[in-house]
Amino acid sequence: MKILVDENVPQKIARRLRESGHQVEYATRSIEDKQILEIASKQNALLITSDKDFERLVLHERRPTFGIVLLRISARIPIEHRAQIVVNMLNKYQEKLRENLTILTEKTIIIRRPL
């Protein structure tokens, strides 16, 4: 799967996604949230972020998306475990993530379709 990882997500998670066979790009700090969302949508890439502003852009401003995963996994969990949670979620729910906003915690997965 093609994935765009936002700059606020640890690079170790991006590396683990690459190791799992995903095509991953890492967004830089110089790009605004609206631009990141537009780039991901045009590239048919799933956006993985920890930035709650993307939830607002998709749900309230109704901006188009190929799919967003909003990470809400506790920073107290070791990075290797957080990365594995993300990989496991992608393996299990990959097809359901398209065009949806997915909120991922260490205990739950909420998949919402923007109106």
Secondary structure, DSSP 8 states (H G I E B T S, - for coil): -EEEE-TTS-HHHHHHHHHTT-EEEE--TTS-HHHHHHHHHHTT-EEEE--THHHHHHHTS----S-EEEE---TTS-HHHHHHHHHHHHHHHGGGGTTSEEEE-SS-EEEE---
